[in-house]
Amino acid sequence: MRGPVTARGRRDAPVALSCGEPAGIGPELALSAWRKLGDSLPFFLIGDRRHLPAEAPVVEITAPHEAAAAAKRGLALLQHDFPQPARPGRPSAENAHAVIAVIERAVALVQSGEASALCTAPISKKALKEGAGFAFPGHTEFLAHLAGVERVVMMLACDTLRVVPTTIHMALAEVPRRLTPELLRETIAITRAALQRDFGIGAPRLAVAGLNPHAGEGGTMGREECDWIAPLIEDMRKRGLALRGPLPADTLFHRRARAGYDAAIAMYHDQALIPIKTLAFDNAVNVTLGLPFVRTSPDHGTAFDIAGKGIARAESLIAALRMARDMAAARRHTG
């Protein structure tokens, strides 16, 4: 595995947007995002011109630095040839290798500094596995592999909440076994470092949820909080981290509670995603923490059922592009 490469893009470098699964809603959302943003936030799509509407205002570029000028006239496109046209809602196995190659190309442009950050449109893991033998659980793990890092963390963010699940895609019955002191400690440390570097928060305040109802209620509803979660938090607090917890998850996400922290560390997938999807279903952003470059993504999937119908909403992608730009600026500032 290659070693980490730290990307320090130019101040004026645009955001790279990988096309994702072309049979999904990614290409049409890219066009919608440009119509909303224009040249106020230069970005460029890496994908195949054939996957966009024929009448769409598209300006093909040959290099990322051309994106800002192109955005005054249309969606900046860095052409990447695919074997097949896109049929909305019907992914082609023949296009799977090209989807992967676009991600690799986008990462290379960010690592070289030609792009300031990476925003990724959704992929279909099933299509990539069937068409290209994709060996990774998802986008995030593949990006970590390309960057040469062992451990990354998923954050979901909106204007009113940032939340990080310590364990993610697994059965609820598996969580107590997979939730270890090492995993929680790493998650807290990576989150804190990212808040400082990518969000410009000098002394991040973190709230840590309990695993059990009422955070175990003194051991009557589970022992994990007493046995190791609370001691771990206390140890990290003594090392200078601004931590609170373990806190009952059912009172962690109301408005007054959210005012007391910069990010919440949850113990499992739904504990984190239910509150943010309730607060910001259409504009939440998926952020990968711990990479040597900035990566964001809209918090939704390929939406094959509505692809090509002109009804997909671009708010989450627009929020992801804006967050990518802002994180890249914060990273440049903090060095």
C-alpha positions as CSV (number, residue, x, y, z in Angstrom):
1,M,0.0,0.0,0.0
2,R,1.3,3.4,-1.0
3,G,2.1,5.9,1.8
4,P,-0.1,8.9,2.6
5,V,0.1,11.9,0.3
6,T,-0.9,15.2,1.8
7,A,-2.8,17.4,-0.7
8,R,-2.3,21.2,-0.5
9,G,-4.3,22.6,-3.4
10,R,-3.8,26.1,-4.7
11,R,-6.0,28.7,-3.2
12,D,-8.0,29.0,-6.5
13,A,-8.1,25.2,-7.2
14,P,-11.6,24.0,-7.9
15,V,-13.4,21.1,-6.3
16,A,-13.4,17.8,-8.2
17,L,-16.7,15.9,-8.4
18,S,-16.5,12.3,-9.4
19,C,-19.6,11.1,-11.4
20,G,-20.4,8.0,-9.4
21,E,-22.8,5.5,-10.9
22,P,-23.9,7.1,-14.2
23,A,-27.2,5.2,-14.2
24,G,-28.1,6.9,-10.9
25,I,-28.9,10.5,-10.1
26,G,-25.3,11.8,-9.9
27,P,-25.0,13.3,-13.4
28,E,-28.3,15.1,-13.3
29,L,-27.5,16.4,-9.8
30,A,-24.2,17.8,-11.0
31,L,-26.0,19.8,-13.7
32,S,-28.5,21.0,-11.1
33,A,-25.7,22.0,-8.8
34,W,-24.1,24.1,-11.5
35,R,-27.4,25.8,-12.3
36,K,-27.7,26.8,-8.7
37,L,-24.0,27.7,-8.0
38,G,-22.8,29.0,-11.4
39,D,-19.3,30.3,-11.0
40,S,-19.7,31.2,-7.4
41,L,-18.2,27.8,-6.4
42,P,-16.0,26.5,-9.2
43,F,-16.1,22.7,-9.5
44,F,-15.8,20.2,-12.3
45,L,-17.4,16.9,-13.0
46,I,-15.3,13.9,-14.1
47,G,-17.4,11.8,-16.3
48,D,-18.7,11.0,-19.8
49,R,-20.5,13.7,-21.8
50,R,-23.0,11.0,-23.1
51,H,-24.3,10.6,-19.5
52,L,-25.6,14.2,-19.4
53,P,-28.6,15.5,-21.3
54,A,-27.7,16.3,-24.9
55,E,-29.1,19.9,-24.6
56,A,-27.3,20.5,-21.2
57,P,-24.9,23.5,-21.1
58,V,-21.6,21.6,-20.7
59,V,-18.2,23.0,-21.2
60,E,-15.5,20.4,-21.7
61,I,-12.1,21.3,-20.1
62,T,-8.7,19.7,-20.5
63,A,-7.4,20.5,-17.0
64,P,-8.9,21.5,-13.6
65,H,-7.6,25.1,-13.7
66,E,-10.0,25.8,-16.6
67,A,-13.0,25.1,-14.4
68,A,-13.6,28.6,-13.0
69,A,-13.8,30.2,-16.5
70,A,-15.9,27.3,-17.8
71,A,-18.4,27.6,-15.0
72,K,-19.5,31.0,-16.3
73,R,-20.9,29.3,-19.3
74,G,-21.9,25.8,-18.2
75,L,-21.0,22.7,-16.2
76,A,-17.3,22.1,-16.4
77,L,-16.6,18.6,-17.5
78,L,-13.3,16.7,-17.5
79,Q,-14.2,14.0,-20.1
80,H,-13.7,10.4,-19.1
81,D,-14.7,7.9,-21.7
82,F,-17.1,5.1,-20.6
83,P,-17.7,1.9,-22.6
84,Q,-21.5,2.4,-22.6
85,P,-24.1,5.1,-22.4
86,A,-26.0,5.4,-19.2
87,R,-29.6,4.1,-18.9
88,P,-31.3,5.7,-15.9
89,G,-32.0,3.2,-13.2
90,R,-30.2,0.4,-15.0
91,P,-26.5,0.2,-14.3
92,S,-24.3,-1.5,-16.8
93,A,-21.7,-4.0,-15.7
94,E,-19.5,-2.8,-18.6
95,N,-19.2,0.7,-17.0
96,A,-18.1,-0.6,-13.6
97,H,-14.3,-0.3,-14.3
98,A,-14.7,3.2,-15.6
99,V,-16.6,4.3,-12.4
100,I,-13.6,3.1,-10.4
101,A,-11.2,4.7,-12.7
102,V,-12.9,8.1,-12.3
103,I,-12.5,7.9,-8.5
104,E,-8.8,7.1,-8.9
105,R,-8.4,10.0,-11.3
106,A,-10.2,12.3,-9.0
107,V,-8.0,11.3,-6.0
108,A,-4.9,11.8,-8.1
109,L,-6.0,15.3,-9.0
110,V,-6.6,16.2,-5.4
111,Q,-3.3,14.7,-4.2
112,S,-1.4,16.7,-6.9
113,G,-3.1,19.9,-5.7
114,E,-4.8,20.5,-9.1
115,A,-8.1,20.2,-7.2
116,S,-8.7,21.6,-3.8
117,A,-11.0,18.8,-2.5
118,L,-13.0,15.8,-3.7
119,C,-16.7,15.5,-3.7
120,T,-18.1,12.1,-4.7
121,A,-21.4,11.3,-6.3
122,P,-22.9,8.0,-5.1
123,I,-21.8,4.7,-6.4
124,S,-23.6,1.3,-6.5
125,K,-21.5,-1.1,-4.6
126,K,-23.5,-4.0,-6.0
127,A,-22.9,-2.8,-9.6
128,L,-19.1,-2.4,-9.0
129,K,-18.8,-5.8,-7.3
130,E,-20.7,-7.6,-10.1
131,G,-19.0,-5.7,-12.9
132,A,-15.5,-5.2,-11.7
133,G,-15.0,-7.4,-8.6
134,F,-14.9,-4.4,-6.4
135,A,-13.3,-5.7,-3.2
136,F,-14.1,-2.8,-0.8
137,P,-17.2,-2.5,1.5
138,G,-17.8,1.0,0.0
139,H,-16.5,4.3,-1.3
140,T,-14.9,5.3,2.0
141,E,-12.7,2.2,2.4
142,F,-11.6,2.5,-1.3
143,L,-10.5,6.1,-0.7
144,A,-8.6,5.1,2.4
145,H,-6.8,2.5,0.4
146,L,-5.9,5.0,-2.4
147,A,-4.7,7.4,0.3
148,G,-2.6,4.8,2.1
149,V,-4.3,5.2,5.5
150,E,-5.5,2.5,7.8
151,R,-8.3,4.2,9.7
152,V,-10.8,6.8,8.7
153,V,-14.0,8.0,10.3
154,M,-17.4,8.9,8.9
155,M,-19.0,12.1,9.9
156,L,-22.5,13.3,8.9
157,A,-22.8,17.1,9.1
158,C,-25.3,19.9,8.5
159,D,-25.6,23.5,9.7
160,T,-27.0,22.4,13.1
161,L,-25.3,19.1,13.9
162,R,-22.1,17.1,13.3
163,V,-22.3,13.4,14.4
164,V,-19.9,10.5,14.1
165,P,-20.9,6.9,14.4
166,T,-18.1,4.8,16.0
167,T,-19.4,1.6,14.5
168,I,-21.3,1.8,11.2
169,H,-22.7,-0.9,8.9
170,M,-23.3,-3.9,11.0
171,A,-26.1,-5.7,12.7
172,L,-27.1,-4.2,16.0
173,A,-26.3,-7.4,17.8
174,E,-22.7,-7.1,16.6
175,V,-22.2,-3.6,18.0
176,P,-21.2,-4.6,21.6
177,R,-18.6,-7.0,20.3
178,R,-17.1,-4.6,17.7
179,L,-17.2,-1.5,19.9
180,T,-13.8,-1.6,21.6
181,P,-11.9,0.9,23.7
182,E,-9.3,1.2,20.9
183,L,-11.9,1.9,18.3
184,L,-13.7,4.5,20.4
185,R,-10.4,6.2,21.4
186,E,-9.3,6.4,17.7
187,T,-12.7,7.7,16.6
188,I,-12.5,10.5,19.2
189,A,-9.0,11.4,18.3
190,I,-9.5,11.5,14.6
191,T,-12.7,13.5,15.0
192,R,-11.0,16.1,17.2
193,A,-8.1,16.4,14.8
194,A,-10.4,16.9,11.9
195,L,-12.5,19.6,13.7
196,Q,-9.3,21.5,14.3
197,R,-7.7,21.1,10.8
198,D,-10.8,21.0,8.5
199,F,-13.4,23.1,10.4
200,G,-11.1,25.6,12.1
201,I,-12.2,24.8,15.6
202,G,-9.3,25.4,17.9
203,A,-10.5,23.5,21.0
204,P,-13.3,21.1,19.8
205,R,-16.0,20.2,22.3
206,L,-17.1,16.6,21.9
207,A,-20.1,14.8,23.5
208,V,-20.0,11.0,23.7
209,A,-23.2,9.0,23.7
210,G,-23.6,6.0,25.9
211,L,-24.2,2.6,24.3
212,N,-27.2,1.5,26.4
213,P,-30.4,3.3,27.2
214,H,-29.9,6.2,29.7
215,A,-26.2,5.6,29.3
216,G,-26.5,2.3,31.3
217,E,-28.2,4.1,34.3
218,G,-25.5,3.2,36.7
219,G,-25.1,-0.3,35.4
220,T,-28.7,-1.4,35.7
221,M,-29.2,-1.3,31.9
222,G,-25.7,-2.4,30.8
223,R,-22.2,-2.4,32.1
224,E,-20.2,-1.0,29.2
225,E,-20.5,2.6,30.4
226,C,-19.3,1.8,33.9
227,D,-16.7,-0.8,32.9
228,W,-14.8,1.1,30.2
229,I,-16.5,3.9,28.4
230,A,-16.6,6.4,31.3
231,P,-13.0,5.6,32.4
232,L,-11.8,6.0,28.8
233,I,-13.5,9.4,28.5
234,E,-12.0,10.5,31.8
235,D,-8.5,9.4,30.7
236,M,-8.8,11.4,27.5
237,R,-10.2,14.4,29.4
238,K,-7.1,14.3,31.6
239,R,-5.0,14.4,28.5
240,G,-6.5,17.8,27.5
241,L,-9.6,16.8,25.4
242,A,-12.8,18.7,26.0
243,L,-15.1,15.6,26.4
244,R,-18.5,15.0,28.0
245,G,-20.1,11.7,28.5
246,P,-21.2,9.0,28.3
247,L,-24.5,10.8,27.9
248,P,-27.9,9.4,27.3
249,A,-28.5,9.4,23.5
250,D,-32.2,10.3,23.9
251,T,-31.4,13.7,25.3
252,L,-28.3,14.4,23.3
253,F,-29.7,15.9,20.2
254,H,-32.3,18.5,21.2
255,R,-31.5,22.2,20.4
256,R,-30.1,23.2,23.8
257,A,-28.0,20.1,24.0
258,R,-26.5,20.6,20.6
259,A,-25.4,24.1,21.6
260,G,-22.9,22.5,24.1
261,Y,-20.7,20.6,21.6
262,D,-19.1,20.8,18.2
263,A,-19.6,17.1,17.4
264,A,-21.3,14.1,18.9
265,I,-19.7,10.7,19.0
266,A,-22.4,8.0,18.7
267,M,-21.9,4.3,19.3
268,Y,-23.7,2.9,16.3
269,H,-25.2,3.7,12.9
270,D,-28.8,4.5,13.7
271,Q,-27.9,6.4,17.0
272,A,-26.1,8.9,14.7
273,L,-28.1,8.9,11.6
274,I,-31.6,9.1,12.9
275,P,-31.1,12.6,14.5
276,I,-29.3,14.1,11.5
277,K,-31.7,12.7,9.0
278,T,-34.5,14.1,11.0
279,L,-32.9,17.6,11.2
280,A,-31.5,17.7,7.6
281,F,-32.9,15.0,5.4
282,D,-32.3,16.9,2.2
283,N,-29.0,18.6,2.9
284,A,-26.9,16.5,5.2
285,V,-23.3,15.8,4.1
286,N,-21.2,12.7,4.4
287,V,-17.6,13.7,5.3
288,T,-14.6,11.3,5.6
289,L,-12.3,12.2,8.4
290,G,-8.7,11.1,8.6
291,L,-7.8,11.3,4.9
292,P,-4.8,13.4,3.7
293,F,-7.3,15.3,1.5
294,V,-10.8,16.6,1.9
295,R,-13.6,14.4,0.8
296,T,-17.3,15.0,1.1
297,S,-20.4,13.3,-0.5
298,P,-24.1,13.9,-0.5
299,D,-25.9,11.8,2.2
300,H,-27.9,9.7,-0.2
301,G,-27.5,6.9,-2.6
302,T,-27.9,6.4,-6.4
303,A,-31.7,6.6,-6.2
304,F,-32.2,4.3,-9.3
305,D,-36.0,4.6,-8.8
306,I,-36.1,8.3,-9.7
307,A,-33.0,8.5,-12.0
308,G,-33.7,10.4,-15.2
309,K,-37.1,11.6,-14.1
310,G,-36.0,15.2,-13.3
311,I,-37.2,15.1,-9.7
312,A,-34.0,14.4,-7.8
313,R,-33.1,17.2,-5.3
314,A,-29.6,18.6,-5.4
315,E,-29.5,20.2,-1.9
316,S,-27.3,17.6,-0.4
317,L,-24.8,17.7,-3.3
318,I,-24.7,21.5,-3.2
319,A,-24.1,21.3,0.6
320,A,-21.4,18.8,0.0
321,L,-19.6,21.0,-2.6
322,R,-19.8,24.0,-0.3
323,M,-18.5,22.0,2.7
324,A,-15.7,20.6,0.6
325,R,-14.7,24.2,-0.5
326,D,-14.8,25.5,3.1
327,M,-12.9,22.5,4.6
328,A,-10.2,22.9,1.9
329,A,-9.9,26.6,2.9
330,A,-9.7,25.7,6.6
331,R,-7.0,23.1,5.9
332,R,-4.9,25.6,3.9
333,H,-5.3,28.1,6.8
334,T,-4.3,25.7,9.5
335,G,-1.5,24.3,7.5
